[in-house]
Amino acid sequence: MKELVIEKDKVVHNIQVIQKKAQGASLIAVLKANAYGLGLCQMAEVLREQGVKRFGVTEPVDAVQLRNAGFMEEEIIMLRSTSVEEEIRQIITSTATAAIGSYDAAVALNGLAEKEGIVLDVHLEIDTGMGRYGFEPSELERILSVFRFMGNLNVTGVFTHFPSAFCSRKATRAQYDRLLDVAAKIREAGFDPGMLHAANSAALFYCDLPPLDGVRIGSALSGRTTAKGETGLQKTGRLESQVAEVRWLPAGHGVGYGPAYVTKRPTKIAVIPVGYCDGVMVEKARDTFRFQDTLRYCLSDCAKWFRRKRFYVTVNGRRVRMLGHVGLNHTTVDVTEIECQPGAKAVFEVSPMFVPAEIPRRYIE
């Protein structure tokens, strides 16, 4: 038995903290990646109960799933541009608000909307520094062409995305200003840019930007954000399982691969059938090795070594130490000092985002 347990009251608390911090801006709850691991439709239901009426997704199939689950009144906003016909058809089917980040995407969306005899609501994405999707601010004529020449597209918003909100207020403010400049030029040309939105979780809690019309919040719903300082959020999401085996190992016995741990005395161990395939001890891989990145990695690892950093699991309500490497689907812990039998409850602190979707999510009051 494995399940991710989510405390609903903590999610509700986080929604209230976010809404207060947003200062009246509309909350666009970002539900990408299975709602950051909290369960797409389950999280959407909690948000609906709290009066949240806008959801953001990156995959058209998620929009379809939400509609099929009965979320018919909420606005679903796509947060990435696409020129792929199959994806555009899913956007149309789900009556989602499409994102347009290029002239090609605009042409593709307008063409299919014209074939279907509909007018499709869209938000224009402006690339102010992220470098993924979006019109460059200098592409004003291409931006305005959507308003002037694409009669089957109805622009209801303009947005951008902040890559440095967790670490640089200055860079983020510069992006914010570029977005406002593009919006001002759209108005000068006689068009309405609609809803302006930019702030992600880190920007909302760290950058202190003047509020726009909307904020896009995802990870903060689970109480997690890369923003520095106190946020008032409460973390939720714990992985629960059971002890499968309990046994004694003699002194000098290896534990796990390597072995990374060798017992120093007779040790009672418990084996829990949960590992990194379930999201335990999983983190984003290091993917850049600039000098400053490599130095930061080295300093961080050295600090952990000096502190003799250890990792723990809760078994029968007691904190016990992990021994050796976490395996693909097994974790070994030291239960020498506690009462422990097979079937004992084991609880792991994990990031819900890394827990596979096939593991059930259970919301508790």
Buried (B, 14 or more C-beta within 10 A) or exposed (E): EBBBBBBBEBBBBBBEBBBEBBEEBBBBBBBBBBBBBBBBBBBBBBBBEBEBBBBBBBBBEBBBBBBEEEBEEBBBBBBBBBBEEEBBEBBBEBBBBBBBBBBEBBBBBBBBBBEBEEBBBBBBBBBBBBEEBBBBBEBBEEBBBBBEEBEBBBBBBBBBBBBBBBEBBEBBBEBBEBBBBBBEBBEEEEBEBBBBBBBBBBBBBBBEBEBBBBBBBBBBBBBBBBBEEEBEBBBBBBBBBBBBEBEEBEEEBBBBEEEEBBBEEEBBBBBBBBBBBBBBBBEEEEEEEEEEEEEEEEEEEEEEEEEEEEBBBBBBEBEBBBBBBBBEBBBBBBBBEBEBEEEBEBBBEBBBBBBEEEBEBEBEE
